[in-house]
Amino acid sequence: MCVTRSPSWSARGASAVWLLKQKYAGSNIADTREMRVASLCFGLRQSLEELHHAIIDPMTSANALLCLCRRGCVSGGLIRTIRRNTKVKVRSDRVSAVDQTADVHRYSDDLPSIEFVWVQIEKASTGFDGNLGKSGLRVSCLGLGTWVTFGSQISDETAENLMTIAYENGVNLFDTAEVYASGRAEIILGNIIKKKGWRRSSYVITTKIYWGGQAETERGLSRKHIIEGLRGSLSRLQLDYVDIVFANRNDVNSPMEEIVRAMTFVINQGMAMYWGTSRWSAMEIMEAYSVARQFNLIPPVCEQAEYHYFQRDKVEVQLPELYHKIGVGAMTWSPLACGLITGKYSEGVPDCSRAAIKGYQWLKERVNSEEGRRQLAKIKELHLLADRMGCTAAQLAIAWCLRSEGVSSVLLGVSTTEQLVENLGALRVLTQMTPQTIGEIDTLLGNKPHSKKEARA
């Protein structure tokens, strides 16, 4: 999301210091390092070099910035500079109990480091989490997907409006696939990009290869289809290359070495910058990585996975382990569980909803199932929590997805500009995703997955 830059930063800094003074008014707290950090942040007679030496307690500093970030006082560039200058100091510090006030919350000891706080600050203020996995590609926290909508559920004009709003609000990631609307989604996406004339270096386009046609040679992950399928996607998109090409499920009929060699080939030919996987198991991703390392090929950088309140195990248990071991990031989709989390199915299936579209009978059956009714009951409780936090249920659900370790970006699927604007507002909720809030959500859901380490304990 774009950060409003008025009035001047020094004026905002002075205002932020005043807010911190009000916070400590009447208390016996003698240590005012937060106030000093606030002053330093905004260049009130001090420099960033002084800031580097002044931060004795990085946790206090991070929480001070978190407090200021919530009020829109901090610029993204400044956060990155401070985070970089203090990285050596914060790397080994454990998160412990800190001042319990309206703006600075208690963080539990089981969090790995205060990097948790810095990530929230940077995501909320800049709209960027950082790099995609451990690659060098920077992607926005929120991306715009085209599944169901482009070329099917919405008009071309609406699609253009959605892309324009997303791009102007800092979204740089647009995802599609050769199978979406039988290729029409890629055509519409390409037409809009060409019409807008945006710099190619300013956005990231991803597409997925697997289902390309009816013939046996037009689907799967054979070398033939990966190369020909990607050429077809580039033709429809009217682009010279895509930034990431995904293998849209694994193909048991194609040897892993053939898949990895074909992906390496399209990257070396300039048809793609990176490759990733979609709906692959952790074991399959590890196999692809091992093959790439064995034959000096290019490994995948990202997995696209479904992730929401009711689909958690893979993203919360399996992918973080892969991220730390081999650097594979996570790009997640369906944060609202195909609209279930918005509550629009509480009274049945609306005629204009996704579950009413031809070909989505499976979604209608899911909504009307016994498990669906149990999920809807939990969603009602989550709506009450969202009301208390001053946000919508959709914003809370998206922010909840973003808080997960290793999640680089969450893909949004929207059919109206109002939905998009609402979903983009999830970044403002991210700074409220404290361990207390996350714990309350886990209690309501009752489905928190446990890692192997926790299971052994």
C-alpha positions as CSV (number, residue, x, y, z in Angstrom):
1,M,0.0,0.0,0.0
2,C,1.2,3.5,-0.7
3,V,2.2,5.5,2.4
4,T,0.8,9.0,2.7
5,R,3.6,11.5,3.1
6,S,2.0,14.6,4.5
7,P,2.7,16.6,6.5
8,S,6.5,16.7,6.5
9,W,8.4,13.8,8.0
10,S,9.9,15.9,10.7
11,A,6.5,17.2,11.7
12,R,5.2,13.6,11.8
13,G,8.2,12.7,13.8
14,A,7.6,15.4,16.4
15,S,4.0,14.3,16.6
16,A,5.1,10.7,17.1
17,V,7.4,11.7,20.0
18,W,4.5,13.6,21.5
19,L,2.3,10.4,21.3
20,L,5.0,8.5,23.1
21,K,5.2,11.1,25.8
22,Q,1.5,10.8,26.3
23,K,1.9,7.0,26.5
24,Y,4.4,7.4,29.4
25,A,2.5,10.3,31.1
26,G,1.9,9.6,34.8
27,S,4.0,6.4,34.8
28,N,7.1,5.6,36.7
29,I,9.0,4.4,33.7
30,A,12.3,6.3,33.6
31,D,13.6,4.6,30.5
32,T,12.5,6.7,27.5
33,R,14.5,4.9,24.8
34,E,11.4,4.7,22.6
35,M,11.2,8.5,22.6
36,R,14.8,8.6,21.6
37,V,14.3,6.1,18.8
38,A,11.3,8.1,17.6
39,S,13.4,11.3,17.5
40,L,16.2,9.5,15.7
41,C,13.9,7.9,13.2
42,F,12.8,11.3,11.9
43,G,16.1,13.0,11.8
44,L,15.3,15.4,14.6
45,R,18.9,16.7,15.0
46,Q,20.3,13.2,15.0
47,S,21.5,10.9,12.2
48,L,21.0,7.2,11.4
49,E,24.6,6.6,12.4
50,E,23.7,7.8,15.9
51,L,20.6,5.6,15.7
52,H,22.8,2.6,15.1
53,H,24.8,3.2,18.3
54,A,21.8,4.4,20.4
55,I,19.7,1.2,20.1
56,I,20.6,-0.6,23.3
57,D,17.5,-2.7,23.4
58,P,16.4,-3.7,19.8
59,M,13.1,-5.1,21.1
60,T,12.1,-1.7,22.5
61,S,13.2,-0.1,19.2
62,A,11.1,-2.5,17.1
63,N,8.1,-2.0,19.2
64,A,8.5,1.8,19.1
65,L,8.5,1.6,15.3
66,L,5.5,-0.8,15.4
67,C,3.6,1.8,17.4
68,L,4.5,4.6,15.0
69,C,3.8,2.4,11.9
70,R,0.2,1.9,13.1
71,R,-0.2,5.7,12.9
72,G,1.2,5.9,9.4
73,C,4.3,7.8,10.6
74,V,7.1,5.6,9.2
75,S,8.3,5.4,5.6
76,G,9.2,2.1,4.0
77,G,12.7,3.2,3.0
78,L,13.5,4.3,6.6
79,I,12.3,1.0,8.0
80,R,14.6,-0.9,5.7
81,T,17.5,1.3,6.5
82,I,17.0,0.9,10.3
83,R,16.4,-2.8,10.0
84,R,19.6,-3.2,8.0
85,N,21.6,-1.1,10.5
86,T,20.4,-3.1,13.5
87,K,20.4,-6.6,11.9
88,V,23.5,-7.7,13.7
89,K,22.1,-6.6,17.0
90,V,18.7,-8.1,16.6
91,R,19.7,-11.5,15.2
92,S,20.4,-13.2,18.5
93,D,17.9,-11.4,20.7
94,R,15.0,-13.4,22.0
95,V,11.5,-11.9,22.2
96,S,10.6,-11.5,25.8
97,A,8.0,-9.6,27.8
98,V,8.0,-5.9,27.0
99,D,5.9,-3.0,28.1
100,Q,2.2,-3.8,28.0
101,T,0.5,-0.7,26.7
102,A,-2.2,0.0,24.2
103,D,0.4,0.1,21.4
104,V,3.1,-2.3,22.5
105,H,2.0,-5.8,23.2
106,R,3.6,-8.7,25.1
107,Y,5.3,-11.2,22.7
108,S,5.6,-14.7,23.9
109,D,8.9,-16.4,24.3
110,D,8.3,-19.1,21.7
111,L,8.7,-16.7,18.9
112,P,12.2,-17.2,17.3
113,S,13.4,-13.6,17.2
114,I,12.4,-10.0,17.1
115,E,12.6,-10.4,13.3
116,F,8.9,-11.3,13.7
117,V,8.2,-7.6,14.7
118,W,10.3,-6.2,11.9
119,V,8.6,-8.3,9.3
120,Q,5.2,-7.0,10.4
121,I,6.4,-3.4,10.3
122,E,7.8,-3.7,6.8
123,K,4.8,-5.6,5.4
124,A,2.3,-3.1,6.9
125,S,4.2,0.0,5.8
126,T,5.5,-0.9,2.4
127,G,3.3,-3.7,1.1
128,F,6.4,-5.8,0.6
129,D,7.5,-8.7,2.7
130,G,10.9,-8.8,0.9
131,N,12.1,-11.5,-1.4
132,L,10.3,-14.5,-2.8
133,G,11.7,-17.3,-0.7
134,K,15.4,-16.9,-0.7
135,S,15.6,-15.7,-4.3
136,G,16.4,-12.1,-5.3
137,L,12.9,-11.4,-6.6
138,R,10.9,-8.8,-4.6
139,V,7.1,-9.3,-4.7
140,S,4.3,-7.4,-3.1
141,C,2.6,-9.0,0.0
142,L,-0.6,-9.1,-2.0
143,G,-1.0,-10.3,-5.6
144,L,-3.9,-10.3,-8.0
145,G,-5.0,-13.7,-9.3
146,T,-7.2,-14.3,-12.4
147,W,-8.7,-17.7,-11.6
148,V,-12.5,-17.9,-12.2
149,T,-12.7,-14.1,-12.7
150,F,-10.7,-13.0,-15.9
151,G,-12.4,-14.2,-19.0
152,S,-15.3,-15.8,-17.2
153,Q,-17.0,-14.2,-14.2
154,I,-16.2,-10.5,-14.9
155,S,-16.1,-8.3,-18.0
156,D,-12.9,-7.1,-19.6
157,E,-13.6,-3.6,-18.4
158,T,-13.9,-4.7,-14.8
159,A,-10.7,-6.7,-15.1
160,E,-8.9,-3.6,-16.3
161,N,-10.2,-1.6,-13.4
162,L,-9.1,-4.2,-10.9
163,M,-5.5,-4.3,-12.4
164,T,-5.3,-0.5,-12.4
165,I,-6.4,-0.2,-8.8
166,A,-4.1,-3.0,-7.7
167,Y,-1.0,-1.6,-9.5
168,E,-1.6,2.0,-8.3
169,N,-1.8,0.7,-4.7
170,G,1.6,-1.1,-4.8
171,V,0.6,-4.5,-6.0
172,N,3.3,-5.7,-8.5
173,L,2.3,-9.4,-8.8
174,F,-0.3,-10.8,-11.3
175,D,-0.9,-14.5,-11.5
176,T,-2.6,-16.5,-14.3
177,A,-2.4,-20.0,-16.0
178,E,-2.7,-21.5,-19.4
179,V,-5.9,-23.4,-18.2
180,Y,-7.8,-20.3,-16.8
181,A,-10.8,-19.8,-19.0
182,S,-9.1,-21.9,-21.7
183,G,-6.4,-19.3,-22.2
184,R,-8.7,-16.3,-22.3
185,A,-7.5,-15.1,-18.9
186,E,-3.9,-14.8,-20.3
187,I,-5.2,-12.9,-23.3
188,I,-7.1,-10.4,-21.2
189,L,-4.2,-9.9,-18.9
190,G,-1.9,-9.3,-21.8
191,N,-4.2,-6.9,-23.5
192,I,-4.5,-4.8,-20.3
193,I,-0.7,-4.7,-19.7
194,K,-0.2,-3.6,-23.3
195,K,-2.9,-0.9,-23.1
196,K,-1.5,0.5,-19.8
197,G,2.0,0.7,-21.1
198,W,3.5,0.0,-17.6
199,R,7.3,-0.6,-17.5
200,R,7.9,-4.3,-17.8
201,S,10.5,-4.1,-15.0
202,S,7.9,-2.7,-12.6
203,Y,5.6,-5.8,-12.3
204,V,5.8,-9.6,-12.0
205,I,3.8,-11.9,-14.2
206,T,3.4,-15.6,-13.3
207,T,1.7,-18.3,-15.2
208,K,1.2,-22.1,-14.7
209,I,1.7,-25.0,-17.1
210,Y,0.0,-28.4,-17.1
211,W,-3.4,-28.4,-18.7
212,G,-3.0,-26.8,-22.2
213,G,-5.4,-28.7,-24.4
214,Q,-7.3,-31.9,-25.2
215,A,-4.5,-33.8,-26.9
216,E,-2.2,-36.1,-24.8
217,T,0.8,-34.0,-25.8
218,E,-1.0,-30.8,-24.7
219,R,-1.0,-31.5,-21.0
220,G,1.4,-32.7,-18.4
221,L,5.0,-31.7,-17.7
222,S,6.9,-33.4,-20.5
223,R,9.7,-31.3,-22.0
224,K,7.6,-30.9,-25.1
225,H,4.6,-29.4,-23.2
226,I,6.6,-27.2,-20.9
227,I,8.4,-25.5,-23.8
228,E,5.4,-25.4,-26.2
229,G,2.9,-24.5,-23.4
230,L,5.0,-21.6,-22.2
231,R,5.5,-20.3,-25.8
232,G,1.7,-20.4,-26.1
233,S,1.3,-18.5,-22.8
234,L,3.8,-15.8,-23.9
235,S,2.0,-15.4,-27.2
236,R,-1.4,-14.9,-25.4
237,L,0.2,-12.5,-22.9
238,Q,2.1,-10.6,-25.6
239,L,5.3,-10.8,-23.5
240,D,8.8,-11.8,-24.2
241,Y,9.1,-13.6,-20.8
242,V,7.2,-14.3,-17.6
243,D,8.9,-13.8,-14.3
244,I,7.9,-17.2,-12.9
245,V,6.5,-20.3,-14.6
246,F,4.9,-22.8,-12.3
247,A,4.4,-26.5,-12.8
248,N,0.7,-26.6,-12.0
249,R,0.8,-30.0,-10.1
250,N,3.3,-32.8,-10.4
251,D,3.2,-35.2,-13.4
252,V,3.9,-38.8,-12.3
253,N,4.3,-39.7,-16.0
254,S,7.3,-37.4,-16.5
255,P,10.7,-38.1,-14.9
256,M,11.7,-35.4,-12.4
257,E,15.0,-34.9,-14.2
258,E,13.1,-34.2,-17.5
259,I,10.9,-31.6,-15.7
260,V,13.8,-29.8,-14.0
261,R,15.9,-29.8,-17.2
262,A,13.0,-28.4,-19.2
263,M,12.4,-25.6,-16.6
264,T,16.2,-24.8,-16.7
265,F,16.0,-24.7,-20.5
266,V,13.2,-22.1,-20.6
267,I,15.0,-20.0,-18.1
268,N,18.3,-20.2,-20.0
269,Q,16.4,-19.3,-23.2
270,G,15.0,-16.1,-21.6
271,M,11.4,-17.3,-21.6
272,A,11.2,-17.1,-17.8
273,M,13.2,-15.7,-14.9
274,Y,12.4,-18.4,-12.3
275,W,10.3,-21.5,-12.0
276,G,8.2,-22.8,-9.2
277,T,5.8,-25.5,-8.2
278,S,2.0,-25.5,-7.5
279,R,0.2,-28.1,-5.4
280,W,3.4,-30.2,-5.1
281,S,4.1,-32.2,-1.9
282,A,7.1,-31.3,0.2
283,M,8.7,-34.6,-0.9
284,E,8.3,-33.8,-4.6
285,I,9.8,-30.3,-4.1
286,M,12.8,-31.8,-2.3
287,E,13.2,-34.3,-5.1
288,A,13.3,-31.5,-7.7
289,Y,15.8,-29.6,-5.6
290,S,18.0,-32.7,-5.3
291,V,17.9,-33.3,-9.0
292,A,18.8,-29.7,-9.7
293,R,21.8,-29.8,-7.4
294,Q,22.9,-33.2,-8.7
295,F,23.0,-32.1,-12.4
296,N,23.8,-28.4,-11.9
297,L,20.4,-27.3,-12.9
298,I,18.1,-24.5,-11.6
299,P,15.9,-25.5,-8.6
300,P,12.4,-24.1,-7.9
301,V,12.1,-21.0,-5.8
302,C,8.5,-21.1,-4.8
303,E,5.5,-23.3,-4.1
304,Q,1.9,-22.1,-4.7
305,A,-0.4,-23.5,-2.1
306,E,-3.9,-23.2,-0.9
307,Y,-4.0,-21.5,2.5
308,H,-6.8,-20.3,4.8
309,Y,-8.3,-20.9,8.2
310,F,-9.3,-24.5,7.3
311,Q,-6.3,-25.5,5.2
312,R,-3.2,-25.1,7.3
313,D,-0.9,-28.1,7.6
314,K,1.2,-27.7,4.4
315,V,1.9,-23.9,4.7
316,E,2.5,-23.9,8.5
317,V,4.4,-27.1,9.0
318,Q,5.9,-28.4,5.8
319,L,6.8,-25.3,3.8
320,P,8.7,-23.4,6.6
321,E,11.0,-26.4,6.9
322,L,11.6,-26.3,3.1
323,Y,12.2,-22.5,3.3
324,H,14.9,-22.9,5.9
325,K,16.5,-25.9,4.3
326,I,16.5,-25.0,0.6
327,G,15.0,-21.5,0.4
328,V,11.7,-22.3,-1.2
329,G,9.1,-19.5,-0.5
330,A,5.3,-19.7,-0.4
331,M,2.8,-17.9,-2.5
332,T,-0.6,-18.8,-1.3
333,W,-4.1,-18.6,-2.8
334,S,-7.7,-18.7,-1.7
335,P,-7.3,-16.8,1.6
336,L,-11.1,-16.6,1.9
337,A,-11.7,-20.2,1.1
338,C,-13.5,-19.4,-2.2
339,G,-15.6,-16.8,-0.3
340,L,-16.7,-19.0,2.5
341,I,-14.9,-16.8,5.1
342,T,-16.7,-13.7,4.0
343,G,-20.0,-15.2,5.4
344,K,-21.9,-14.8,2.2
345,Y,-22.9,-18.5,2.3
346,S,-24.3,-18.3,5.8
347,E,-27.9,-18.2,4.5
348,G,-27.4,-20.4,1.5
349,V,-25.7,-20.0,-1.9
350,P,-26.4,-16.6,-3.6
351,D,-27.1,-16.7,-7.3
352,C,-24.1,-14.3,-8.1
353,S,-21.6,-16.3,-6.0
354,R,-18.8,-18.6,-7.2
355,A,-20.6,-21.7,-5.9
356,A,-23.5,-20.9,-8.3
357,I,-21.3,-20.9,-11.4
358,K,-21.4,-23.8,-13.8
359,G,-18.6,-26.2,-13.1
360,Y,-18.3,-25.3,-9.4
361,Q,-20.8,-27.8,-8.0
362,W,-18.0,-29.1,-5.8
363,L,-18.0,-25.8,-3.9
364,K,-21.8,-25.8,-3.5
365,E,-21.6,-29.3,-2.1
366,R,-18.8,-28.3,0.3
367,V,-20.8,-25.3,1.6
368,N,-23.9,-27.5,2.2
369,S,-21.9,-30.3,3.8
370,E,-21.8,-31.0,7.6
371,E,-18.2,-29.9,7.7
372,G,-19.2,-26.7,5.8
373,R,-21.8,-25.9,8.4
374,R,-19.3,-26.4,11.2
375,Q,-16.9,-24.0,9.4
376,L,-19.7,-21.4,9.0
377,A,-20.4,-21.5,12.7
378,K,-16.7,-20.8,13.4
379,I,-16.7,-18.0,10.8
380,K,-19.5,-16.2,12.7
381,E,-17.3,-16.1,15.8
382,L,-14.4,-14.8,13.7
383,H,-16.7,-12.0,12.4
384,L,-17.2,-10.9,16.0
385,L,-13.5,-10.8,16.5
386,A,-13.0,-8.8,13.4
387,D,-15.6,-6.3,14.6
388,R,-13.7,-5.9,17.9
389,M,-10.5,-5.2,15.9
390,G,-12.2,-2.6,13.7
391,C,-11.8,-4.5,10.4
392,T,-13.8,-6.8,8.1
393,A,-13.7,-10.6,8.3
394,A,-11.9,-10.7,4.9
395,Q,-9.2,-8.3,6.0
396,L,-8.6,-10.3,9.2
397,A,-8.4,-13.6,7.2
398,I,-5.9,-12.1,4.7
399,A,-3.7,-10.6,7.4
400,W,-3.8,-13.9,9.2
401,C,-2.4,-15.6,6.1
402,L,0.3,-12.9,5.7
403,R,1.6,-13.4,9.3
404,S,2.7,-16.9,8.6
405,E,6.4,-17.6,8.3
406,G,7.7,-18.0,4.8
407,V,4.6,-16.7,3.1
408,S,5.9,-14.2,0.6
409,S,2.6,-13.2,-1.1
410,V,-1.1,-13.9,-0.8
411,L,-3.0,-14.0,-4.1
412,L,-6.4,-12.3,-4.1
413,G,-9.4,-13.4,-6.1
414,V,-11.9,-10.6,-6.5
415,S,-14.7,-9.8,-8.9
416,T,-15.4,-6.1,-7.9
417,T,-13.4,-3.1,-7.2
418,E,-15.0,-2.8,-3.8
419,Q,-13.8,-6.2,-2.9
420,L,-10.3,-5.4,-4.0
421,V,-10.1,-2.1,-2.0
422,E,-11.4,-3.9,1.1
423,N,-8.8,-6.8,0.7
424,L,-6.0,-4.3,0.2
425,G,-6.9,-2.9,3.6
426,A,-5.7,-6.1,5.2
427,L,-2.2,-4.6,5.4
428,R,-3.5,-2.1,8.0
429,V,-4.6,-5.0,10.1
430,L,-1.3,-6.8,9.9
431,T,0.3,-4.9,12.8
432,Q,-2.6,-6.1,15.0
433,M,-1.7,-9.7,14.4
434,T,0.0,-10.2,17.8
435,P,0.5,-13.6,19.4
436,Q,-2.5,-12.9,21.6
437,T,-4.7,-12.3,18.6
438,I,-3.3,-15.3,16.7
439,G,-3.8,-17.4,19.8
440,E,-7.4,-16.4,20.1
441,I,-8.0,-17.3,16.4
442,D,-6.3,-20.7,17.0
443,T,-8.6,-21.3,19.9
444,L,-11.7,-20.5,17.8
445,L,-10.6,-22.7,15.0
446,G,-9.3,-25.6,17.1
447,N,-7.2,-26.9,14.2
448,K,-3.6,-25.6,14.8
449,P,-1.2,-28.0,13.2
450,H,1.9,-29.2,15.1
451,S,5.3,-29.6,13.8
452,K,7.3,-32.9,14.2
453,K,9.4,-31.2,16.9
454,E,6.3,-30.2,18.8
455,A,4.7,-33.7,18.4
456,R,7.9,-35.3,19.9
457,A,7.8,-32.9,22.8
